[in-house]
Amino acid sequence: MSIAVTGATGNLGQLVVEALITRGTPASDIVAVVRNPEKAADLAARGVVVRKADYTDATALEAAFAGVDKVVLISGSEVGQRLAQHTNIINAAKAAGVGFIAYTSILDAQDTPMKLAAEHKATEDVLAASGIPFALLRNGWYWENFLNDLAGVIERGAVAGAGADGKIAAAARADYADAAAVVVTTDGHEGAVYELGGDERLTYAQFAEKVSEFAGKPVVYQFVPEEAYKGILESVGLPAPVAEILADSDAAIAKGALDTESGDLQKLIGRASTPVAEVLKKA
Ligand SMILES: NC(=O)c1ccc[n+]([C@@H]2O[C@H](COP(=O)([O-])OP(=O)(O)OC[C@H]3O[C@@H](n4cnc5c(N)ncnc54)[C@H](OP(=O)(O)O)[C@@H]3O)[C@@H](O)[C@H]2O)c1
């Protein structure tokens, strides 16, 4: 069976390819759909089939899906462009006769207050209308989102954010990747909607405690109101619309938008999620 992974050179995509191989899919049955094949040289060296297609290129996407049975559609990273890009991917998969798509959506995509979810909600709707059997991998936050500036956080002794006392049921990227691999390598997932989150449901303050234990020095949570948080994101170079959407997401944590107790991730991967302490060590 041939399984394509879009965004296969991204952080999550690489881990999905890895999880597929670990779970026994021969590398030659995996098609890495990438926009820059140079970035996929290591995958090609391991026997993974590498095909070039930008999410904006309908013709290349259809060619990339030739002979493919199942697709892991990893949502794109160009916020604002993604609905059109995802629609291209779904249409190309349909034209190529793909039999199943697993799409990486966001927790509670149809009802969440997060602005970031609008493109995911719309993509889910396009997928449902396409007639292609599908499963929704509604991923919660990655713990890695909080670790981009780990050294700085430890130095300042503070984790800043707008999430207040909201719980975050995040998980390691590798756990979400493993769940995606399970969904495309086992049966019974057609029409499934998985709300995926980790075992440790932590507030920002509890996460700061984990960082403190790891660093061996005090690290506390510092609440920053949404507007100020947006300013911080802009000051480190994010474009204003992206900063706005990320600050909105962070504030939505306070409303419980990134919490789940579904247990779906654990059921799929057959184990507990990776402890935050381990994710910190890796970072
Ligand atoms: N759950 C969360 O906490 C969270 C956090 C951040 C993002 N996300 C979402 O989850 C996705 C995967 O996360 P990630 O950490 O793997 O992000 P990432 O490392 O930025 O990967 C995004 C992937 O999409 C590819 N891509 C983007 N635009 C494309 C285009 N126009 N044509 C072809 N490929 C394109 C990128 O290609 P290149 O390798 O060539 O750049 C990359 O492989 C993200 O794209 C985003 O939608 C989720």
The ligand as an SDF file (V2000), in Angstrom:
LIG
                    3D

 48 52  0  0  0  0  0  0  0  0999 V2000
   -0.5940   21.7750   16.7910 N   0  0  0  0  0  0  0  0  0  0  0  0
    0.3000   22.7250   16.9010 C   0  0  0  0  0  0  0  0  0  0  0  0
    0.7620   23.0860   17.9980 O   0  0  0  0  0  0  0  0  0  0  0  0
    0.8160   23.3890   15.6600 C   0  0  0  0  0  0  0  0  0  0  0  0
    1.8210   24.3500   15.7730 C   0  0  0  0  0  0  0  0  0  0  0  0
    2.3090   24.9150   14.5930 C   0  0  0  0  0  0  0  0  0  0  0  0
    1.7820   24.5350   13.3740 C   0  0  0  0  0  0  0  0  0  0  0  0
    0.7950   23.5930   13.3130 N   0  0  0  0  0  0  0  0  0  0  0  0
    0.2120   23.1380   12.0430 C   0  0  0  0  0  0  0  0  0  0  0  0
    0.7080   21.8190   11.8140 O   0  0  0  0  0  0  0  0  0  0  0  0
    1.4740   21.8120   10.6010 C   0  0  0  0  0  0  0  0  0  0  0  0
    2.6830   20.9220   10.7920 C   0  0  0  0  0  0  0  0  0  0  0  0
    3.4570   21.4230   11.8670 O   0  0  0  0  0  0  0  0  0  0  0  0
    5.0240   21.5020   11.7270 P   0  0  0  0  0  0  0  0  0  0  0  0
    5.5460   21.8020   13.0690 O   0  0  0  0  0  0  0  0  0  0  0  0
    5.5230   20.3270   10.9860 O   0  0  0  0  0  0  0  0  0  0  0  0
    5.1900   22.7820   10.8010 O   0  0  0  0  0  0  0  0  0  0  0  0
    6.3990   23.0620    9.7770 P   0  0  0  0  0  0  0  0  0  0  0  0
    7.6510   22.4520   10.2900 O   0  0  0  0  0  0  0  0  0  0  0  0
    6.3560   24.5150    9.5130 O   0  0  0  0  0  0  0  0  0  0  0  0
    5.9770   22.2520    8.4950 O   0  0  0  0  0  0  0  0  0  0  0  0
    5.0850   22.7460    7.5500 C   0  0  0  0  0  0  0  0  0  0  0  0
    5.2830   21.9170    6.3060 C   0  0  0  0  0  0  0  0  0  0  0  0
    4.3990   22.4000    5.2960 O   0  0  0  0  0  0  0  0  0  0  0  0
    5.1470   22.5710    4.1180 C   0  0  0  0  0  0  0  0  0  0  0  0
    4.5460   23.6250    3.3210 N   0  0  0  0  0  0  0  0  0  0  0  0
    4.1480   24.8430    3.7360 C   0  0  0  0  0  0  0  0  0  0  0  0
    3.6720   25.5470    2.6910 N   0  0  0  0  0  0  0  0  0  0  0  0
    3.7760   24.7350    1.6090 C   0  0  0  0  0  0  0  0  0  0  0  0
    3.4800   24.8880    0.2390 C   0  0  0  0  0  0  0  0  0  0  0  0
    2.9760   26.0380   -0.2400 N   0  0  0  0  0  0  0  0  0  0  0  0
    3.7090   23.8520   -0.5890 N   0  0  0  0  0  0  0  0  0  0  0  0
    4.2340   22.6890   -0.1190 C   0  0  0  0  0  0  0  0  0  0  0  0
    4.5640   22.4940    1.1630 N   0  0  0  0  0  0  0  0  0  0  0  0
    4.3380   23.5020    2.0100 C   0  0  0  0  0  0  0  0  0  0  0  0
    6.5400   22.9820    4.5780 C   0  0  0  0  0  0  0  0  0  0  0  0
    7.4790   22.7670    3.5470 O   0  0  0  0  0  0  0  0  0  0  0  0
    9.0440   23.1290    3.7650 P   0  0  0  0  0  0  0  0  0  0  0  0
    9.6120   21.9770    4.5550 O   0  0  0  0  0  0  0  0  0  0  0  0
    9.5780   23.2020    2.3870 O   0  0  0  0  0  0  0  0  0  0  0  0
    9.1020   24.4220    4.5100 O   0  0  0  0  0  0  0  0  0  0  0  0
    6.7110   22.0430    5.7510 C   0  0  0  0  0  0  0  0  0  0  0  0
    7.1430   20.7890    5.2990 O   0  0  0  0  0  0  0  0  0  0  0  0
    1.8090   23.2720   10.3350 C   0  0  0  0  0  0  0  0  0  0  0  0
    2.0260   23.4990    8.9700 O   0  0  0  0  0  0  0  0  0  0  0  0
    0.5730   23.9750   10.8640 C   0  0  0  0  0  0  0  0  0  0  0  0
   -0.5090   23.9050    9.9380 O   0  0  0  0  0  0  0  0  0  0  0  0
    0.3240   23.0060   14.4310 C   0  0  0  0  0  0  0  0  0  0  0  0
  1  2  1  0
  2  3  2  0
  2  4  1  0
  4  5  1  0
  4 48  2  0
  5  6  2  0
  6  7  1  0
  7  8  2  0
  8  9  1  0
  8 48  1  0
  9 10  1  0
  9 46  1  0
 10 11  1  0
 11 12  1  0
 11 44  1  0
 12 13  1  0
 13 14  1  0
 14 15  2  0
 14 16  1  0
 14 17  1  0
 17 18  1  0
 18 19  2  0
 18 20  1  0
 18 21  1  0
 21 22  1  0
 22 23  1  0
 23 24  1  0
 23 42  1  0
 24 25  1  0
 25 26  1  0
 25 36  1  0
 26 27  1  0
 26 35  1  0
 27 28  2  0
 28 29  1  0
 29 30  1  0
 29 35  2  0
 30 31  1  0
 30 32  2  0
 32 33  1  0
 33 34  2  0
 34 35  1  0
 36 37  1  0
 36 42  1  0
 37 38  1  0
 38 39  2  0
 38 40  1  0
 38 41  1  0
 42 43  1  0
 44 45  1  0
 44 46  1  0
 46 47  1  0
M  CHG  2   8   1  16  -1
M  END
$$$$
